[in-house]
Amino acid sequence: MSILRRSQLWTHGVLSSSSSYCSHSVLFHNTVVYISRQKCPKFRNLTVEAASSSAGGSRRRVYNQSEPQGPAIPVKEIVSFVVPAGAFVVVTFGMSLTVLWKLVEKVLAKPTRPSSAENPSSQGMKWSIAPGTNLLPGFGAKVERESKQRLNEFAKQLRSFRSIDMSGCNFGDDGLFFLAESLAYNQIAEEVNFAANGITADGLKAFDGVLQSNIVLNTLNLSGNAIGDEGAKRLCDILVDNAGIQKLQLNSIGLGDEGAKAIAEMLKKNSSIRVLELNNNLIDYSGFSGLAGALLENKTVQTLYLNGNYGGALGAAGLAKGLEGNKSLRELYLHGNSIGDEGVRALMSGLSSRKGKLTILDLGNNAISSKGAFHVADYVKGSKSLLWLNLYMNDIQDEGAAKIADALKQNRTLTNVDLLELGYNPIGPDGAKALSEVLKFHGNIKSLMLGWCQELYLHGNSIGDEGVRALMSGLSSRKGKLTILDLGNNAISSKGAFHVADYVKGSKSLLWLNLYMNDIQDEGAAKIADALKQNRTLTNVDLGGNDIHARGVGDIAQVLKDNSVITNLELGYNPIGPDGAKALSEVLKFHGNIKSLMLGWCQIGAKGAEFIADTLKYNNTISNLDLRANGLRDEGAICLARSLKVVNETLTTLDLGFNEIRDEGAFAIAQALKANEDVRLTSLNLTSNFLTKLGQSALADAKDHVYEMNEKEVTIVF
């Protein structure tokens, strides 16, 4: 489990996290526009790609037609009409769509009744029209036909496939009524995702009489639809008599206490639901208490997600009472509920009193201090079933970490702990030392996270050299297999790097090592390089931001001659200069197995770009290359353009943002793309350079040329 969860931690877009708790800044000042070809029941819209952040790390977000944009697609019949000036109000939502709302009947003159040969208009119909659309006669009829055709395709899927994902298609209430008919006679579909489709409480009436009789469907996802409490009540009235739904997902639906209470009443009678997701809603302590009452009577719910609500200490206390008398619940997720020390005390008391076996407990981001950690530790001592404990992003400090460590040592039956997650807690050397001691006793802890983060923002625990020495000693003494070790941003110097290197030498299981934003310098890099000569398991190595110069990167480069295991190498934010780029290039031209090479902010300049460009002519492994903020200018861009003219079977992503490239460099890259019809490049980032409309036009023309010649999309962001 830990491998699957943490293999996604590779930064800068090589591998990206699916954490539900990350927020993303979106910049709109540098954009590229292209026409999306995704088939989805909505109008053909312009797609905007946001630029990456200047703070470092790829933070690009693509807004495409799979995401909710604008109002729901009309599914009832649309008629032609004539509207006088002033009969429409124009509303613009950000950069996405221009939506024309037909004024209410009171404002407009009442239209004449259509003849029997004409199609009746839809009541409350909403129009969604892309900017610049020419409203020619027959346009409405065309939209009507396309909408019906695609909804018919979805209905066919519901009758043909076991699992159907229709999220983000904006078919709205009318579309749900249309599709519900297929569910009524469903004998195939087991999992249906209707998330983010503009469905309201009224739309849920479509399920009435459908879900009661459907025993095949076992998973229903309605997340991201603004159904609120009223919609929850309607859905619960239907699900009371349903015997098929086992997993119900109602995340981010605007659910409050009243809706939670309605769900609680439904759970008292429903005996089929096993997994209930209510993340990121507005449930307060009153709603928590209602759910607790349901747990006293319900004997089937095994997994309950309440992350990102407003339970607080009172909600946790109320939930604890329900847990005391419940035997079925196995997994409890309470991340981000601000339950605090008093709340965790009540919760641990309830869990300790129950006879049921809890295997997963998520208490991350709950304002728990060392005092609250004592209560968690007391529960851990007596638990004989817990497999996964999350105290991520709290404030347990050294004292709390020591208490947790002591609990793990005393509990001789707790041998199947898969993941002890304590990231973003201010744990210092003493806490690290205590944790290292417990590792000697528990060989099955597969991932120890002391500063887990993503996308270049790695806030650590300040364990320092002495703390890392104790930690590495504990890891070396244990028998279990550690696969992921994240020590980013922990004030580790070259002295601490020696201890890490000694552990890496002997490890036969470590897949991912992160020392990002420490201070190991050339001396520490040389020690890590020496360890990598003996290690044959590490695939991801992050040494970014460690004040490594050309000498240190030269030592790392020499390792790659004989190491074909390392595939992802992060060296960004190190002043390696042109000489460091040369050292890497000479090796990677014909050696190694590097697939992702991150060299952003490395001061390599145009000369360094020349070395990298020469490597690309021969290298057949690198697919992702990050050269942001290296002062390449036009000279460096022209060097790289020459290499792009050569057929490269592997390079798909090239990031040249923040490099002071002007139109001359853009022209060279555009010509290279046109000249190489077999180019494999699918993503080119040129954000925050100095391109005028001429350079942008040349790149857009090259993009179109590539598509016309081989029907390949190249996403160019500038």
Summary of the structure (lengths in Angstrom):
residues: 718
radius of gyration: 28.9
end to end distance: 38.9
largest distance: 87.0
contacts: 2645
relative contact order: 0.06
helix: 38%
strand: 13%
